[in-house]
Structures are given as C-alpha cells and as structure tokens.
Amino acid sequence: MAETKSGFTPAQMLEEVNNAIYNILVGGQSYKIGTRQLTRADLSELYTMKNDLTAQVAADGSTGLLDDTYVAVFDRR
C-alpha cells in the first residue's frame, strides 16, 4: 500500500476515520466544560472520507480486471 502525504497508509487512515466517527457517535459532536469547548470534525465529511478510503483500500488489494465478477453455470439439469 502506498503512503499518503501524512505518512499513513489508506488502511491506517481508514482506521483513524472510523475511530473519529465512533467518538462522535458516542461522545457527541461538541461539548463544553466551563469556558472551554471542543467541536469534533464534521460527521458528513468523515463519512465521505471513509467512503473514499474504503475504495482506496479495496483498489489496493484488487487484481484489476473482472474484480467483483461471479460465474454461474446453468447446464439444464
């Protein structure tokens, strides 16, 4: 797998994006403690990144032509 500009592989980035999505789903988009506030990444952007990275990871493991192709034989029995 090729590394991205950040030095991570697409599979590693996908894991981090999944962790970020999980943190938002469990802990909320933002929260405030006293005068401090934390707002996490936009969930829709994370889902877009997840889809792109999933496609990259799938493409890295592909052999190219005829991926996701199935063969069925019908011999009139």
DSSP file (Angstrom, degrees, kcal/mol; ACC not computed):
  #  RESIDUE AA STRUCTURE BP1 BP2  ACC     N-H-->O    O-->H-N    N-H-->O    O-->H-N    TCO  KAPPA ALPHA  PHI   PSI    X-CA   Y-CA   Z-CA
    1    1 A M              0   0    0      0, 0.0     2,-0.2     0, 0.0    56,-0.0   0.000 360.0 360.0 360.0 140.2    0.0    0.0    0.0
    2    2 A A        -     0   0    0      1,-0.1     2,-0.2     7,-0.0    58,-0.0  -0.571 360.0-119.9 -82.8 145.9    1.2    3.5   -0.8
    3    3 A E        -     0   0    0     -2,-0.2     6,-0.3     6,-0.2     2,-0.1  -0.552  22.6-130.6 -82.7 150.7    1.5    6.0    1.9
    4    4 A T    >   -     0   0    0      4,-3.3     3,-1.8    -2,-0.2    -1,-0.1  -0.273  39.1 -86.7 -86.4-179.3   -0.4    9.3    1.8
    5    5 A K  T 3  S+     0   0    0      1,-0.3    -1,-0.1     2,-0.1    -2,-0.0   0.801 128.9  58.8 -59.2 -29.3    1.1   12.7    2.3
    6    6 A S  T 3  S-     0   0    0      2,-0.2    -1,-0.3     1,-0.1     3,-0.1   0.563 118.6-110.4 -79.3  -7.3    0.6   12.3    6.1
    7    7 A G  S <  S+     0   0    0     -3,-1.8     2,-0.3     1,-0.4    -2,-0.1   0.425  82.7 115.5  92.5  -1.4    2.8    9.2    6.1
    8    8 A F        -     0   0    0      1,-0.0    -4,-3.3    -5,-0.0    -1,-0.4  -0.725  66.2-121.0 -99.4 150.9   -0.1    6.9    6.8
    9    9 A T     >  -     0   0    0     -2,-0.3     4,-2.6    -6,-0.3     5,-0.2  -0.481  32.4-107.1 -78.9 160.7   -1.4    4.2    4.5
   10   10 A P  H  > S+     0   0    0      0, 0.0     4,-2.5     0, 0.0     5,-0.2   0.867 122.4  54.6 -56.5 -35.6   -5.0    4.4    3.4
   11   11 A A  H  > S+     0   0    0      2,-0.2     4,-1.8     1,-0.2     5,-0.1   0.899 109.2  46.7 -65.6 -39.4   -5.8    1.4    5.7
   12   12 A Q  H  > S+     0   0    0      2,-0.2     4,-2.0    -3,-0.2    -1,-0.2   0.905 112.7  49.6 -67.9 -41.2   -4.3    3.3    8.7
   13   13 A M  H  X S+     0   0    0     -4,-2.6     4,-2.6     1,-0.2    -2,-0.2   0.904 108.4  53.9 -63.1 -40.5   -6.2    6.5    7.7
   14   14 A L  H  X S+     0   0    0     -4,-2.5     4,-2.5     1,-0.2    -1,-0.2   0.896 107.1  51.3 -60.9 -40.7   -9.4    4.5    7.4
   15   15 A E  H  X S+     0   0    0     -4,-1.8     4,-2.1     2,-0.2    -1,-0.2   0.916 111.2  47.6 -62.3 -43.0   -8.9    3.1   11.0
   16   16 A E  H  X S+     0   0    0     -4,-2.0     4,-2.4     2,-0.2    -2,-0.2   0.896 111.4  50.3 -66.1 -40.2   -8.4    6.7   12.3
   17   17 A V  H  X S+     0   0    0     -4,-2.6     4,-2.5     2,-0.2    -2,-0.2   0.916 109.8  50.9 -64.1 -42.4  -11.5    7.9   10.5
   18   18 A N  H  X S+     0   0    0     -4,-2.5     4,-2.4     1,-0.2    -2,-0.2   0.893 110.0  50.3 -61.3 -39.5  -13.5    5.1   11.9
   19   19 A N  H  X S+     0   0    0     -4,-2.1     4,-2.5     2,-0.2    -2,-0.2   0.906 110.2  49.8 -63.8 -41.3  -12.3    6.0   15.4
   20   20 A A  H  X S+     0   0    0     -4,-2.4     4,-1.9     2,-0.2    -2,-0.2   0.910 111.0  49.0 -64.7 -41.9  -13.2    9.6   14.8
   21   21 A I  H  X S+     0   0    0     -4,-2.5     4,-2.5     1,-0.2    -2,-0.2   0.926 111.4  50.2 -61.9 -44.7  -16.7    8.6   13.7
   22   22 A Y  H  X S+     0   0    0     -4,-2.4     4,-2.5     1,-0.2     5,-0.3   0.917 108.2  52.5 -59.8 -44.6  -17.1    6.3   16.7
   23   23 A N  H  X S+     0   0    0     -4,-2.5     4,-2.9     1,-0.2     5,-0.3   0.872 111.2  47.0 -61.6 -37.3  -16.0    9.1   19.1
   24   24 A I  H  X S+     0   0    0     -4,-1.9     4,-2.0     3,-0.2    -1,-0.2   0.922 112.7  48.8 -69.5 -43.3  -18.6   11.5   17.6
   25   25 A L  H  < S+     0   0    0     -4,-2.5    -2,-0.2     1,-0.2    -1,-0.2   0.862 122.6  33.5 -65.7 -35.0  -21.4    8.9   17.8
   26   26 A V  H  < S+     0   0    0     -4,-2.5    -2,-0.2    -5,-0.2    -3,-0.2   0.894 131.7  28.1 -85.9 -43.9  -20.5    8.0   21.4
   27   27 A G  H  < S-     0   0    0     -4,-2.9    -3,-0.2    -5,-0.3    -2,-0.2   0.525 108.4-111.7-101.5  -6.5  -19.4   11.4   22.8
   28   28 A G     <  -     0   0    0     -4,-2.0    -1,-0.2    -5,-0.3    -2,-0.1  -0.090  29.7 -81.0  95.9 161.8  -21.3   13.9   20.7
   29   29 A Q  S    S-     0   0    0      1,-0.2    11,-3.1    -4,-0.1     2,-0.3   0.866 107.1  -5.4 -70.3 -38.5  -20.3   16.4   18.0
   30   30 A S  E     -A   39   0A   0      9,-0.2     2,-0.3    -6,-0.1     9,-0.2  -0.988  61.5-173.9-152.4 159.0  -19.3   19.0   20.6
   31   31 A Y  E     -A   38   0A   0      7,-2.2     7,-2.8    -2,-0.3     2,-0.4  -0.980  13.2-141.3-152.0 163.9  -19.2   19.6   24.3
   32   32 A K  E     -A   37   0A   0     -2,-0.3     2,-0.5     5,-0.2     5,-0.2  -0.992   9.1-173.9-133.3 133.7  -18.4   22.4   26.7
   33   33 A I  E >   -A   36   0A   0      3,-2.5     3,-2.2    -2,-0.4     2,-0.3  -0.962  69.3 -49.3-125.8 111.7  -16.7   22.2   30.1
   34   34 A G  T 3  S-     0   0    0     -2,-0.5     0, 0.0     1,-0.3     0, 0.0  -0.476 123.2 -20.7  63.5-122.3  -16.7   25.6   31.9
   35   35 A T  T 3  S+     0   0    0     -2,-0.3     2,-0.3    -3,-0.1    -1,-0.3   0.464 121.1  92.1 -96.5  -2.6  -15.4   28.1   29.4
   36   36 A R  E <   -A   33   0A   0     -3,-2.2    -3,-2.5     2,-0.0     2,-0.4  -0.714  54.3-171.1 -96.1 144.1  -13.7   25.6   27.2
   37   37 A Q  E     -A   32   0A   0     -2,-0.3     2,-0.4    -5,-0.2    -5,-0.2  -0.995   9.5-160.8-136.2 140.2  -15.5   24.0   24.2
   38   38 A L  E     -A   31   0A   0     -7,-2.8    -7,-2.2    -2,-0.4     2,-0.5  -0.985   5.5-174.0-120.5 127.7  -14.5   21.1   21.9
   39   39 A T  E     -A   30   0A   0     -2,-0.4    -9,-0.2    -9,-0.2     3,-0.1  -0.986  16.4-147.4-120.4 121.9  -16.1   20.6   18.5
   40   40 A R        -     0   0    0    -11,-3.1     3,-0.1    -2,-0.5   -11,-0.0  -0.259  36.8 -67.5 -81.8 172.2  -15.1   17.5   16.6
   41   41 A A        -     0   0    0      1,-0.1     2,-0.3     2,-0.1    -1,-0.2  -0.110  64.6 -85.3 -56.4 155.5  -14.8   17.1   12.8
   42   42 A D     >  -     0   0    0      1,-0.1     4,-1.9    -3,-0.1     3,-0.2  -0.489  33.8-142.3 -67.4 126.5  -18.0   17.3   10.7
   43   43 A L  H  > S+     0   0    0     -2,-0.3     4,-2.2     1,-0.2     5,-0.2   0.863  98.7  54.0 -62.2 -38.8  -19.6   13.8   10.6
   44   44 A S  H  > S+     0   0    0      1,-0.2     4,-1.8     2,-0.2    -1,-0.2   0.878 108.6  50.0 -66.1 -36.0  -20.7   14.1    7.0
   45   45 A E  H  > S+     0   0    0     -3,-0.2     4,-2.5     2,-0.2    -1,-0.2   0.884 109.0  52.2 -67.4 -37.6  -17.1   14.9    5.9
   46   46 A L  H  X S+     0   0    0     -4,-1.9     4,-2.6     1,-0.2    -2,-0.2   0.903 108.4  50.3 -64.6 -40.3  -15.8   11.9    7.9
   47   47 A Y  H  X S+     0   0    0     -4,-2.2     4,-2.2     2,-0.2    -1,-0.2   0.880 110.4  50.3 -65.4 -36.8  -18.3    9.6    6.1
   48   48 A T  H  X S+     0   0    0     -4,-1.8     4,-2.2     2,-0.2    -2,-0.2   0.926 112.0  47.3 -64.5 -44.9  -17.1   11.0    2.8
   49   49 A M  H  X S+     0   0    0     -4,-2.5     4,-2.9     1,-0.2     5,-0.2   0.900 110.0  53.8 -61.7 -40.5  -13.5   10.3    3.8
   50   50 A K  H  X S+     0   0    0     -4,-2.6     4,-2.5     1,-0.2    -2,-0.2   0.920 109.0  47.9 -61.1 -44.4  -14.5    6.8    4.9
   51   51 A N  H  X S+     0   0    0     -4,-2.2     4,-1.9     2,-0.2    -1,-0.2   0.920 113.7  47.2 -63.0 -43.8  -16.1    6.0    1.6
   52   52 A D  H  X S+     0   0    0     -4,-2.2     4,-2.0     1,-0.2    -2,-0.2   0.922 114.6  45.9 -63.6 -45.0  -13.0    7.3   -0.3
   53   53 A L  H  X S+     0   0    0     -4,-2.9     4,-2.7     2,-0.2     5,-0.2   0.871 109.5  54.7 -68.3 -36.5  -10.5    5.5    1.9
   54   54 A T  H  X S+     0   0    0     -4,-2.5     4,-2.3    -5,-0.2    -1,-0.2   0.909 109.3  48.5 -61.7 -41.3  -12.6    2.3    1.7
   55   55 A A  H  X S+     0   0    0     -4,-1.9     4,-2.3     2,-0.2    -2,-0.2   0.893 111.4  50.0 -65.2 -39.8  -12.4    2.5   -2.1
   56   56 A Q  H  X S+     0   0    0     -4,-2.0     4,-2.2     2,-0.2    -2,-0.2   0.919 111.2  48.1 -64.6 -43.4   -8.7    3.1   -2.0
   57   57 A V  H  X S+     0   0    0     -4,-2.7     4,-1.2     1,-0.2    -2,-0.2   0.909 113.1  48.3 -64.4 -41.5   -8.1    0.1    0.3
   58   58 A A  H  < S+     0   0    0     -4,-2.3     4,-0.3     1,-0.2    -1,-0.2   0.886 111.6  50.1 -65.5 -38.6  -10.3   -2.1   -1.9
   59   59 A A  H >< S+     0   0    0     -4,-2.3     3,-0.9     1,-0.2    -2,-0.2   0.850 104.9  57.9 -69.2 -34.3   -8.4   -0.9   -5.0
   60   60 A D  H 3< S+     0   0    0     -4,-2.2    -1,-0.2     1,-0.2    -2,-0.2   0.843 110.7  42.9 -64.4 -32.9   -5.0   -1.6   -3.5
   61   61 A G  T 3< S+     0   0    0     -4,-1.2    -1,-0.2    -3,-0.2    -2,-0.2   0.414  95.8 105.4 -92.6   2.1   -6.0   -5.3   -3.0
   62   62 A S    <   -     0   0    0     -3,-0.9     3,-0.1    -4,-0.3    -3,-0.0  -0.434  62.5-147.2 -86.1 158.3   -7.5   -5.7   -6.3
   63   63 A T        -     0   0    0      1,-0.2     2,-0.7    -2,-0.1    -1,-0.1   0.434  44.1-127.6 -97.7  -3.4   -6.1   -7.6   -9.3
   64   64 A G  S >  S+     0   0    0     -5,-0.1     3,-1.3     2,-0.0    -1,-0.2  -0.841  75.0  64.0 104.5-112.3   -7.8   -5.2  -11.7
   65   65 A L  T 3  S+     0   0    0     -2,-0.7    -2,-0.1     1,-0.2     0, 0.0  -0.232 111.8   7.4 -60.3 134.9   -9.9   -6.6  -14.5
   66   66 A L  T >  S+     0   0    0      1,-0.2     3,-0.9     2,-0.1    -1,-0.2   0.701  79.6 164.1  68.8  25.0  -13.0   -8.5  -13.5
   67   67 A D  T <   +     0   0    0     -3,-1.3    -1,-0.2     1,-0.3     3,-0.1  -0.429  69.0  20.8 -65.2 149.9  -13.0   -7.7   -9.8
   68   68 A D  T 3  S+     0   0    0      1,-0.2     2,-0.4    -2,-0.1    -1,-0.3   0.836  95.1 140.1  57.5  36.1  -16.3   -8.5   -8.1
   69   69 A T    <   -     0   0    0     -3,-0.9     2,-0.3     2,-0.0    -1,-0.2  -0.913  32.9-166.4-111.6 136.9  -17.2  -10.8  -11.0
   70   70 A Y        -     0   0    0     -2,-0.4     2,-0.4    -3,-0.1    -4,-0.0  -0.892   9.4-144.4-121.1 151.7  -19.0  -14.1  -10.4
   71   71 A V        -     0   0    0     -2,-0.3     2,-0.4     2,-0.0    -2,-0.0  -0.956  13.3-173.4-118.2 134.3  -19.5  -17.0  -12.8
   72   72 A A        -     0   0    0     -2,-0.4     2,-0.5     2,-0.0    -2,-0.0  -0.985   9.3-154.8-125.3 138.7  -22.7  -19.1  -12.8
   73   73 A V        -     0   0    0     -2,-0.4     2,-0.6     2,-0.0    -2,-0.0  -0.961   7.7-173.2-116.4 123.6  -23.1  -22.3  -14.9
   74   74 A F        +     0   0    0     -2,-0.5    -2,-0.0     1,-0.1     0, 0.0  -0.960   9.2 170.9-115.2 112.4  -26.6  -23.4  -16.0
   75   75 A D        -     0   0    0     -2,-0.6    -1,-0.1     0, 0.0    -2,-0.0   0.052  50.0-109.9-116.2  26.9  -26.5  -26.8  -17.6
   76   76 A R              0   0    0      1,-0.1    -2,-0.1     0, 0.0     0, 0.0   0.847 360.0 360.0  54.1  46.9  -30.3  -27.7  -17.9
   77   77 A R              0   0    0      0, 0.0    -1,-0.1     0, 0.0    -3,-0.0   0.441 360.0 360.0 -88.4 360.0  -30.4  -30.4  -15.3
